Amino acid sequence: MNTFKTLFAAFACTLTTQALAANSITVLDRKLSPNWAHEYMGSDLVREEIKVYPTSKVNVAIFDSGFEQDYVTLTEEIRVPRKRNGNRFMRANHGTAVANLFNGPAPYGTTDNLNLINLTAVTYQSKYSYAFHHFDKEQRFPKIISNSLGWKSEKVPELAQLAHEKNILWFLASGNSWPEPVKELEVSSKALLVGSFSPSGLTSFETQSDERLLVLAASNEELPSINGKGEPFLFGATSGATPIVAATVTNMASLLPQITRAQVFKIIQTTALPSMENKLGDKNQPGLLNAYKAFRVSAKISKRCPPSSDNETCITQALLEPGLFNFSSELFTCEQFLQTPKGKAKAYLAAMRRSALLGNQDQLTELACAYKVLGFDKNVEFYEFLASKIPNLPLMQEQATKAIHAGKFQISYYRYLNLFSPEVLKEITQSENLSDHHKGTLRALY
């Protein structure tokens, strides 16, 4: 076992914050692999495998609060607006982290198939109109917009409608104020809304959800990115989930340039993994992003529908084909993983993940075993969650209780307090580590 831990440490990404001691992230005393989010969704596999396909660069814009020019990856000379508070510049941690999750260096970024044509600092809501005025003036429009900031003005949905009419795909964070509903001006717009799920596979505690959301992406509070000082740090929530989904669809659009909003919904939602809400019987709630299968489906379609004037119609017809979403995949065993030579263990683990993401249900248990060998018991919990038809409520209650004792708030288990025994409510009430405000919030969830 120690041999494989050493082996994995050699090829796992190394982050430099204290929270990532021993080459892992710790969540309630459980170890999580540093690149967990991309591993769960297969977006690291996509970034490598898409290189062998004929692709075209996709025009992209990112709307955020500001960026640090030295620590974002540009594809051409464009203006990089800094974050401002009045006349004072501030460190642009948020926007820089978002940009790095989109197309930053490995292991942070999700795509290389882009022309980054615009970065806009949305210091006030009219900046959205300013950005579109710039697109009109240059007669160069993005295909993809990544927007991790909430909307306040009724005029922004009007811009989203105009963007939709130009077949621009505008991705928007669903918000982090659960159990409040998503803002109606956002969720009823033509934006594609994105939520977040945690390392356990459960929907993130604060993620606002709705049946009209596109998908949940791995993010939570443990997502590694790069801050405004160029340092690795932990980011997340829906702000982190949004650029990952937008970049995932950028990869799809590099194969299918005329892909539409409806086609994105069809591919992303059909390939998604089941969320906790889905397992509890609500099939209309968003699933978990499966970037790898979405890419493989898009690659299948691209062979039939090369870029042309009727490409959109061809994609629509291809999506009706029986078997489009079906893949045959070999079962890769944990026992064989243990016997794999050091130099091939990384590739074997990747093959295990490909098989699971393409729909081999038996592979999930084997993956749980492999991550147990590697010492990443938080990853084990995720793959066991996916493998089970019935959620492991005793484990969830145990972890929730541990979080209460540790005084932790915004833990995904709390979202499901109403499924636990009354003993948990008692633990919350008697806790000496949770604030009165947090206690009141949690009690209200019962």
C-alpha positions in Angstrom: 0.0 0.0 0.0 2.8 2.4 0.9 4.4 1.8 -2.5 1.2 2.9 -4.3 0.8 6.0 -2.1 4.4 7.0 -3.0 3.7 6.3 -6.6 0.5 8.4 -6.7 2.3 11.3 -4.9 4.8 11.4 -7.7 2.2 12.2 -10.4 -0.5 14.0 -8.3 -0.4 17.7 -8.5 1.4 19.4 -5.7 -0.2 22.4 -4.0 1.6 24.7 -1.5 -1.0 25.7 1.1 -1.0 24.2 4.6 -4.5 22.8 3.9 -3.0 20.5 1.3 -0.4 18.9 3.6 0.8 15.4 2.6 -0.3 16.0 -1.0 -4.0 15.9 -0.2 -6.9 17.9 1.0 -8.5 17.0 4.3 -12.2 17.1 4.7 -13.5 16.1 8.2 -10.3 13.9 8.7 -10.8 12.2 5.3 -8.1 12.5 2.6 -9.0 13.9 -0.8 -6.8 13.7 -3.9 -5.6 17.2 -4.9 -7.1 17.0 -8.4 -10.3 15.5 -7.2 -12.8 17.7 -9.1 -11.3 17.1 -12.6 -10.9 13.4 -11.7 -14.5 13.1 -10.8 -15.8 14.7 -14.0 -13.0 13.4 -16.3 -12.2 16.9 -17.5 -8.5 16.2 -17.2 -8.9 13.2 -19.6 -10.8 15.4 -22.0 -8.1 18.1 -22.1 -5.5 15.5 -23.2 -7.6 13.3 -25.5 -9.2 16.1 -27.5 -5.8 17.0 -28.9 -6.1 14.1 -31.4 -9.5 15.4 -32.8 -10.0 18.0 -35.5 -11.1 21.1 -33.6 -11.6 24.8 -34.1 -10.9 27.5 -31.5 -13.9 28.9 -29.7 -14.3 32.6 -28.9 -14.7 33.0 -25.1 -15.5 35.9 -22.8 -15.3 35.9 -19.0 -17.3 38.3 -16.9 -16.1 38.7 -13.3 -15.0 41.3 -10.7 -11.4 41.8 -12.1 -8.3 39.9 -13.0 -4.5 39.9 -12.4 -2.8 40.1 -15.8 0.4 38.2 -14.7 -1.6 35.2 -13.5 -4.2 34.6 -16.3 -3.5 32.7 -19.5 -4.1 35.0 -22.6 -4.4 33.7 -26.1 -4.0 37.2 -27.7 -3.4 40.8 -26.6 -6.6 41.9 -24.8 -7.3 44.4 -22.0 -7.1 42.7 -18.6 -9.1 44.9 -16.2 -8.1 44.8 -12.5 -10.5 44.8 -9.6 -11.4 48.2 -8.3 -13.2 49.6 -5.3 -13.8 53.2 -6.3 -10.4 54.5 -7.3 -8.6 51.9 -5.4 -7.2 48.7 -7.0 -7.8 45.5 -5.1 -6.3 42.0 -5.4 -8.4 40.1 -8.0 -8.5 36.7 -6.4 -12.0 35.7 -7.5 -11.7 36.6 -11.2 -8.1 35.2 -11.5 -9.3 31.9 -9.9 -12.2 31.7 -12.3 -10.0 32.3 -15.4 -7.5 29.7 -14.2 -10.3 27.1 -13.9 -11.2 27.9 -17.4 -7.9 27.7 -19.3 -5.2 27.9 -16.7 -2.2 25.6 -16.6 -2.6 22.0 -15.6 -3.9 20.8 -13.2 -6.3 23.8 -12.8 -7.6 24.6 -16.3 -10.2 22.7 -18.3 -9.7 23.7 -21.9 -7.1 24.9 -24.4 -9.5 25.1 -27.3 -10.3 28.8 -27.1 -9.6 32.3 -28.3 -10.0 34.4 -25.1 -11.4 37.5 -26.7 -12.7 39.4 -23.7 -12.3 39.9 -20.0 -14.8 42.2 -18.4 -14.7 43.5 -14.8 -18.4 43.9 -13.9 -17.9 46.6 -11.3 -21.6 47.6 -12.0 -24.4 46.1 -13.9 -24.1 48.4 -16.9 -20.7 46.8 -17.7 -22.6 43.9 -19.3 -24.1 46.3 -21.8 -20.6 47.9 -22.3 -19.2 44.4 -23.1 -21.8 43.8 -25.7 -21.3 47.2 -27.2 -17.6 46.3 -27.6 -18.6 43.0 -29.3 -20.9 44.9 -31.7 -18.2 47.5 -32.4 -15.6 44.8 -33.2 -18.1 42.6 -34.9 -16.5 39.7 -33.0 -18.8 37.9 -30.6 -18.0 35.1 -28.1 -19.6 31.7 -28.5 -19.1 31.1 -24.7 -19.6 33.5 -21.8 -18.6 32.4 -18.3 -20.2 34.6 -15.6 -19.7 33.7 -11.9 -21.3 36.9 -10.6 -25.0 37.3 -9.9 -27.4 39.6 -11.7 -29.2 42.5 -10.1 -30.6 44.4 -13.1 -33.6 43.4 -15.1 -31.7 44.6 -18.2 -29.2 41.7 -18.0 -31.7 39.0 -19.0 -32.6 41.1 -22.0 -28.9 40.9 -23.0 -29.0 37.2 -22.4 -31.9 36.9 -24.8 -30.0 38.8 -27.5 -27.0 36.6 -26.9 -29.2 33.5 -27.2 -30.5 34.8 -30.6 -26.9 34.9 -31.7 -26.4 31.4 -30.5 -24.1 32.6 -27.7 -24.0 30.2 -24.7 -24.0 32.3 -21.5 -23.1 30.3 -18.3 -24.1 31.7 -15.0 -23.5 30.7 -11.3 -26.8 29.6 -9.7 -26.0 31.3 -6.4 -24.9 30.3 -2.9 -27.8 31.2 -0.7 -29.7 28.0 -0.2 -32.4 27.3 0.9 -33.5 30.6 -0.8 -34.6 30.0 -4.4 -32.5 31.0 -7.4 -33.3 34.5 -8.5 -36.2 34.4 -11.0 -34.6 36.9 -13.4 -31.6 34.5 -13.6 -33.2 31.1 -13.8 -36.0 32.1 -16.2 -33.5 33.8 -18.5 -31.6 32.2 -21.5 -28.5 31.8 -19.4 -27.4 28.2 -18.6 -27.3 28.0 -14.8 -24.7 25.9 -12.9 -24.7 24.5 -9.4 -22.0 22.8 -7.3 -21.5 19.4 -5.7 -19.1 18.4 -2.9 -16.3 15.8 -2.7 -18.8 13.4 -1.2 -21.0 13.7 -4.3 -23.7 15.5 -2.4 -25.0 18.8 -3.5 -23.0 21.6 -1.9 -24.6 23.1 1.2 -25.2 26.6 -0.1 -25.8 25.8 -3.7 -29.2 27.1 -4.8 -30.9 24.5 -7.0 -33.8 24.4 -9.4 -35.2 22.0 -12.0 -34.2 24.6 -14.6 -30.5 24.4 -13.8 -28.2 22.8 -16.4 -26.0 20.7 -14.1 -23.9 20.5 -10.9 -20.1 20.6 -11.2 -17.5 19.5 -8.7 -16.4 22.5 -6.8 -17.6 23.2 -3.2 -15.0 24.9 -1.0 -12.1 22.6 -1.8 -11.4 23.4 -5.5 -7.8 24.2 -6.2 -7.1 27.2 -8.4 -4.6 30.1 -8.5 -5.3 33.4 -6.6 -4.4 37.0 -7.5 -0.9 36.6 -6.2 -0.2 33.6 -8.5 -0.4 31.2 -5.6 -2.3 27.9 -5.4 -5.3 28.2 -3.0 -8.7 26.6 -2.4 -11.7 28.2 -4.2 -15.1 26.9 -5.1 -18.8 27.1 -4.7 -20.9 27.9 -7.8 -18.2 30.5 -8.8 -15.8 27.6 -9.4 -18.3 25.3 -10.9 -19.4 27.8 -13.6 -16.1 28.2 -15.5 -15.6 24.4 -15.4 -18.9 23.8 -17.1 -18.4 26.7 -19.5 -15.0 25.3 -20.4 -16.4 21.8 -20.8 -18.9 23.1 -23.3 -16.1 25.1 -25.0 -14.4 21.7 -25.7 -17.7 20.4 -27.1 -18.1 23.5 -29.3 -14.6 23.1 -30.6 -15.9 19.8 -32.1 -19.4 21.2 -32.9 -19.1 24.9 -33.6 -22.8 25.5 -34.2 -24.0 23.7 -31.1 -27.1 25.3 -29.5 -28.4 25.9 -26.0 -31.0 23.1 -26.4 -28.4 20.7 -27.7 -26.0 21.5 -24.8 -28.9 20.7 -22.4 -29.5 17.4 -24.1 -25.9 16.2 -24.1 -24.9 17.5 -20.6 -28.1 16.3 -18.9 -28.2 12.9 -20.6 -24.6 12.1 -19.8 -24.8 13.4 -16.2 -24.2 11.2 -13.2 -27.0 10.9 -10.6 -27.1 13.6 -7.9 -28.3 13.0 -4.3 -31.7 14.5 -5.3 -31.9 12.1 -8.3 -31.2 9.2 -5.9 -33.9 10.4 -3.6 -36.4 10.2 -6.4 -36.4 13.8 -7.9 -35.3 13.0 -11.4 -35.9 16.6 -12.6 -33.2 18.1 -10.4 -29.8 18.6 -12.0 -27.3 15.7 -12.1 -23.5 15.7 -11.7 -21.3 16.9 -14.6 -19.8 14.0 -16.6 -17.4 16.1 -18.8 -15.8 13.0 -20.3 -18.9 11.3 -21.6 -20.2 14.6 -22.9 -17.0 15.0 -24.8 -17.2 11.5 -26.2 -20.8 12.0 -27.3 -19.8 15.3 -29.0 -16.9 13.5 -30.7 -19.3 10.8 -32.0 -21.6 13.5 -33.5 -18.7 15.5 -35.0 -17.8 12.5 -37.2 -21.2 12.7 -38.7 -21.6 16.5 -38.6 -18.6 18.3 -39.8 -18.8 22.2 -39.7 -21.1 23.4 -42.4 -24.2 25.6 -42.9 -26.5 22.8 -41.9 -24.4 21.6 -38.9 -27.1 22.6 -36.4 -29.7 20.5 -38.1 -27.3 17.6 -38.4 -26.6 17.7 -34.6 -30.3 17.7 -33.8 -30.8 14.6 -36.0 -27.8 12.9 -34.5 -29.1 13.4 -31.0 -32.1 11.3 -32.0 -30.0 8.3 -33.0 -30.5 5.2 -30.8 -27.3 4.2 -29.0 -25.6 7.6 -29.3 -25.1 7.8 -25.6 -24.1 4.1 -25.2 -20.4 3.0 -25.0 -18.9 -0.4 -24.4 -16.1 -0.3 -21.8 -13.8 -2.9 -20.3 -13.8 -3.6 -16.5 -10.5 -2.7 -14.9 -10.1 -4.4 -11.5 -8.6 -3.1 -8.3 -6.6 -6.4 -8.1 -5.0 -5.7 -11.4 -4.3 -2.1 -10.3 -2.3 -3.5 -7.4 -0.3 -5.6 -9.7 0.4 -2.8 -12.2 4.1 -1.7 -12.5 4.8 1.7 -11.1 5.3 3.4 -14.5 1.9 2.3 -15.7 -0.3 2.8 -12.6 -1.3 6.3 -13.6 -2.5 5.1 -17.0 -4.4 2.2 -15.4 -6.2 4.4 -12.9 -7.2 6.7 -15.8 -8.5 3.7 -17.7 -10.6 2.8 -14.7 -12.1 6.3 -14.6 -12.8 6.3 -18.3 -14.7 3.0 -17.9 -16.8 4.4 -15.0 -17.6 7.7 -16.7 -18.7 5.9 -19.9 -21.3 4.0 -17.8 -19.7 0.8 -16.5 -21.5 0.6 -13.1 -19.3 -2.3 -11.9 -16.2 -0.1 -12.4 -17.3 2.2 -9.6 -16.7 -0.4 -6.9 -13.3 -1.1 -8.3 -12.4 2.6 -8.4 -13.5 2.9 -4.7 -11.1 0.1 -3.9 -8.2 1.7 -5.9 -8.6 5.0 -4.1 -8.7 3.2 -0.8 -5.3 1.7 -1.7 -4.0 5.2 -2.5 -5.2 6.4 0.9 -7.8 8.9 -0.4 -10.9 7.8 1.6 -12.9 10.9 0.6 -12.7 9.8 -3.0 -13.7 6.3 -1.9 -16.9 7.9 -0.4 -17.7 9.5 -3.8 -17.4 6.3 -5.8 -19.4 4.4 -3.2 -22.1 7.0 -3.4 -22.2 6.7 -7.2 -22.3 2.9 -7.0 -25.1 2.7 -4.5 -28.8 3.0 -5.4 -29.7 3.9 -1.9 -27.7 6.7 -0.2 -25.7 5.7 2.9 -27.6 7.7 5.4 -25.8 6.3 8.5 -22.5 7.4 7.0 -24.0 10.8 6.2 -25.3 11.2 9.7 -22.0 10.2 11.2 -20.2 12.8 9.1 -22.7 15.5 9.9 -22.3 14.8 13.6 -18.5 15.0 13.2 -18.9 18.3 11.5 -21.1 19.6 14.3 -18.5 18.6 16.9 -15.8 20.3 14.9 -17.9 23.5 14.6 -17.9 23.3 10.8 -20.6 25.1 8.8 -21.5 24.9 5.1 -21.0 21.1 5.1 -22.9 19.3 2.4 -24.4 16.7 4.8 -26.3 19.4 6.6 -28.4 19.8 3.4 -30.1 16.5 4.3 -30.7 17.0 8.0 -34.3 16.1 7.6 -33.3 12.6 6.7 -31.4 12.0 9.9 -32.5 10.9 13.4 -33.6 13.5 15.9 -30.3 12.9 17.7 -28.6 15.2 15.2 -30.9 18.1 16.1 -30.0 17.5 19.7 -26.3 17.6 18.8 -26.8 20.9 17.0 -28.7 22.4 20.0 -26.0 21.3 22.5 -23.0 22.2 20.3 -20.5 24.5 22.0 -18.6 25.0 18.7 -21.4 26.2 16.4 -22.5 29.9 16.7 -26.0 30.7 17.7 -26.6 32.0 14.2 -25.4 28.7 12.6 -27.5 26.7 15.0 -30.6 28.6 14.1 -29.9 28.1 10.4 -29.5 24.4 10.8 -32.5 23.9 13.1 -34.6 25.7 10.5 -33.7 22.9 8.0 -35.7 20.4 10.0 
